[in-house]
Amino acid sequence: MINNIKTTTLSIALAISTLFVATSASAAFTVTIGGTAVAGEGLKSSVAGAVTTDFNANLLNPANYSGGGVVNGSVPNDWASPPSDTSNYFSVGPSTSASATIAFSGLQSYFGYYGGSPDDYNFVDFYNGQNKIATFDGVTLASLASVAANGDQSVGSYWNFTAGNSGDFFNSVMLRSASNAFETDNHAVLAVPEPETYAMMLAGLGLIGFVARRRKNG
């Protein structure tokens, strides 16, 4: 499901999934690099069931976004579109706002985004309520993707963050950038199933087991 959605020929070969594990003092997130290439939109999440916001509907922020701004194209000294992405995307920095918060109605176990020209002053924070679970700085993010945090506009990757356990589930993500800019697109999330969903799954498994036993006994 897709709600909404920097032109340089580059090595979008970074789309090929390579596994990295991020180390964090406050949480255990697994971070993988890689997504699915989509013409004109860069990379999108390859995680099954993930819901993607691509910002393509218009230049207005989605309802659950505060701060930052939806932009298109490149403006020198303000923002630059991620490689091979000619669609709308999301930018955080002094030209829009130095931070942006994405709030979710329930707990999430996964967040992903397509990003270009990583810089050392870019940050991603994960929260559960007021509790900060984890922070990833630009140097760490670039290192995970095996690139330099120097703002190279020919560089683009898809970052996937997966909570290591239930204590790492989050209900908001903050993107921060002290300078212009932190450009991302195709934000994807995967919600934690509600308790009643688990109950229905267990009930279904129980019914399947019951029918299987009946058939065997018959």
C-alpha positions as CSV (number, residue, x, y, z in Angstrom):
1,M,0.0,0.0,0.0
2,I,1.4,3.4,-1.0
3,N,-0.1,6.7,0.4
4,N,2.0,9.4,-1.1
5,I,6.0,9.5,-2.6
6,K,18.6,14.0,-6.9
7,T,19.0,13.2,-10.7
8,T,22.4,11.7,-11.1
9,T,23.5,8.5,-12.7
10,L,25.1,6.6,-9.9
11,S,25.6,3.3,-8.4
12,I,22.1,2.4,-7.4
13,A,23.8,-0.9,-7.2
14,L,23.5,-0.2,-3.5
15,A,20.0,-1.5,-4.0
16,I,21.4,-4.9,-3.6
17,S,20.8,-6.0,0.0
18,T,23.8,-6.3,2.2
19,L,23.4,-7.0,5.9
20,F,24.8,-4.8,8.6
21,V,24.1,-4.8,12.3
22,A,24.1,-1.4,14.0
23,T,25.4,-1.2,17.5
24,S,23.6,1.1,19.9
25,A,24.0,1.5,23.6
26,S,20.2,2.0,24.1
27,A,18.7,-0.5,21.7
28,A,19.4,-3.4,19.4
29,F,18.2,-2.5,15.9
30,T,19.2,-4.5,12.9
31,V,20.0,-2.2,10.0
32,T,20.1,-3.5,6.4
33,I,20.9,-1.7,3.3
34,G,19.0,-2.3,0.1
35,G,15.6,-1.9,-1.6
36,T,13.8,-2.3,-4.8
37,A,14.5,0.1,-7.7
38,V,11.5,1.9,-9.1
39,A,11.8,4.1,-12.2
40,G,11.8,7.8,-11.3
41,E,11.5,7.1,-7.6
42,G,14.9,5.7,-6.6
43,L,14.5,2.8,-4.2
44,K,11.5,1.5,-2.2
45,S,11.3,-0.9,0.7
46,S,11.4,-4.6,-0.1
47,V,10.0,-5.6,3.2
48,A,6.8,-7.6,2.8
49,G,3.7,-5.9,4.3
50,A,5.5,-2.5,4.8
51,V,3.3,0.6,4.1
52,T,5.1,3.2,2.1
53,T,4.7,7.0,2.1
54,D,6.1,8.3,-1.2
55,F,5.0,12.0,-1.0
56,N,3.8,12.0,-4.6
57,A,0.3,13.2,-4.1
58,N,1.3,16.8,-3.5
59,L,3.8,19.1,-1.8
60,L,1.9,19.1,1.5
61,N,3.2,17.1,4.5
62,P,1.3,13.9,5.3
63,A,-1.0,14.4,8.3
64,N,1.3,12.5,10.7
65,Y,4.3,14.6,9.8
66,S,5.3,17.7,11.6
67,G,8.3,19.8,10.5
68,G,10.4,19.3,7.4
69,G,8.9,19.8,4.0
70,V,7.9,17.9,0.8
71,V,10.0,19.3,-2.1
72,N,10.8,18.4,-5.7
73,G,14.0,18.8,-7.7
74,S,17.2,20.4,-6.5
75,V,17.8,23.9,-5.1
76,P,21.5,24.8,-4.6
77,N,22.4,25.2,-0.9
78,D,18.9,24.1,0.1
79,W,18.2,20.5,-1.0
80,A,19.1,18.0,-3.7
81,S,17.0,15.1,-4.9
82,P,18.2,11.6,-4.1
83,P,19.8,9.9,-7.1
84,S,17.4,8.7,-9.9
85,D,14.5,10.2,-8.0
86,T,12.5,12.7,-10.0
87,S,9.5,12.5,-7.8
88,N,8.6,14.4,-4.7
89,Y,10.6,13.7,-1.6
90,F,11.0,14.9,2.0
91,S,13.7,17.4,3.2
92,V,14.8,18.4,6.7
93,G,17.2,21.2,7.4
94,P,17.2,25.0,8.1
95,S,15.5,25.7,4.8
96,T,12.5,23.7,5.9
97,S,13.0,23.0,9.6
98,A,15.9,21.5,11.4
99,S,13.8,18.5,12.6
100,A,10.7,16.6,11.6
101,T,8.7,14.1,13.6
102,I,6.7,11.2,12.1
103,A,4.1,10.1,14.5
104,F,2.3,6.7,14.3
105,S,-1.0,5.6,15.8
106,G,0.5,2.4,17.1
107,L,3.8,0.7,17.8
108,Q,6.0,-0.1,14.8
109,S,8.7,-2.8,14.4
110,Y,10.3,-1.5,11.2
111,F,11.1,1.8,9.5
112,G,12.9,2.3,6.2
113,Y,13.8,5.2,3.8
114,Y,15.6,6.0,0.6
115,G,18.2,8.7,1.2
116,G,20.7,10.6,-0.9
117,S,23.9,12.5,-0.2
118,P,24.4,11.4,3.4
119,D,26.0,14.0,5.7
120,D,27.6,13.7,9.2
121,Y,25.0,16.1,10.5
122,N,22.0,13.9,9.6
123,F,20.3,12.0,12.5
124,V,17.5,9.5,12.9
125,D,15.9,9.1,16.4
126,F,13.4,6.4,17.4
127,Y,11.0,7.1,20.3
128,N,8.3,5.2,22.2
129,G,6.3,8.1,23.7
130,Q,8.9,10.4,25.3
131,N,11.4,7.6,25.7
132,K,14.2,7.8,23.1
133,I,15.1,4.2,22.1
134,A,17.9,4.8,19.7
135,T,19.8,7.4,17.7
136,F,21.8,6.9,14.5
137,D,24.1,9.7,13.4
138,G,25.1,10.5,9.8
139,V,28.6,8.9,10.2
140,T,27.1,5.7,11.4
141,L,24.4,5.7,8.7
142,A,26.9,6.3,6.0
143,S,29.3,3.6,7.3
144,L,26.5,1.1,7.3
145,A,26.0,1.8,3.6
146,S,29.8,1.6,3.0
147,V,29.9,5.2,1.8
148,A,31.3,8.5,3.2
149,A,29.2,11.0,5.1
150,N,30.4,13.9,2.9
151,G,27.2,14.9,1.0
152,D,28.1,13.2,-2.2
153,Q,25.0,13.8,-4.4
154,S,25.7,10.8,-6.5
155,V,25.2,8.4,-3.6
156,G,21.9,6.9,-2.6
157,S,20.9,3.9,-0.5
158,Y,17.9,2.4,1.2
159,W,18.2,2.1,5.0
160,N,16.0,-0.5,6.8
161,F,15.7,-0.4,10.6
162,T,14.2,-3.4,12.3
163,A,13.6,-3.5,16.1
164,G,15.5,-6.3,17.7
165,N,12.8,-7.1,20.3
166,S,9.5,-5.7,21.8
167,G,11.4,-3.3,24.0
168,D,12.6,-1.5,20.8
169,F,9.2,-1.0,19.2
170,F,8.6,2.7,18.5
171,N,5.7,5.0,17.8
172,S,7.5,8.0,16.3
173,V,10.7,8.7,14.3
174,M,12.5,12.1,14.3
175,L,14.7,13.2,11.4
176,R,17.2,15.9,12.2
177,S,19.7,18.0,10.3
178,A,21.6,21.0,11.6
179,S,22.5,22.1,8.0
180,N,20.9,21.7,4.6
181,A,19.9,19.1,4.2
182,F,18.6,15.5,5.0
183,E,16.8,14.3,2.0
184,T,14.7,11.1,2.1
185,D,11.9,9.4,0.2
186,N,9.7,6.4,0.3
187,H,9.3,6.1,4.0
188,A,8.1,2.6,5.0
189,V,6.8,1.2,8.2
190,L,5.6,-2.1,9.5
191,A,3.1,-2.0,12.4
192,V,3.2,-4.4,15.4
193,P,0.1,-6.6,15.2
194,E,-2.6,-5.7,17.9
195,P,-3.2,-8.3,20.6
196,E,-6.5,-9.3,19.1
197,T,-4.7,-10.1,15.8
198,Y,-2.5,-12.5,17.6
199,A,-5.6,-14.0,19.3
200,M,-7.2,-14.5,15.9
201,M,-4.1,-16.1,14.5
202,L,-3.8,-18.5,17.5
203,A,-7.5,-19.4,17.1
204,G,-7.0,-20.1,13.4
205,L,-4.0,-22.3,14.1
206,G,-6.0,-24.1,16.7
207,L,-8.9,-24.7,14.3
208,I,-6.5,-26.0,11.6
209,G,-5.0,-28.4,14.2
210,F,-8.4,-29.6,15.3
211,V,-9.5,-30.3,11.7
212,A,-6.2,-32.1,11.0
213,R,-6.7,-34.4,14.0
214,R,-10.3,-35.1,13.0
215,R,-9.2,-36.1,9.6
216,K,-6.4,-38.3,11.0
217,N,-8.8,-40.0,13.4
218,G,-11.4,-40.4,10.7
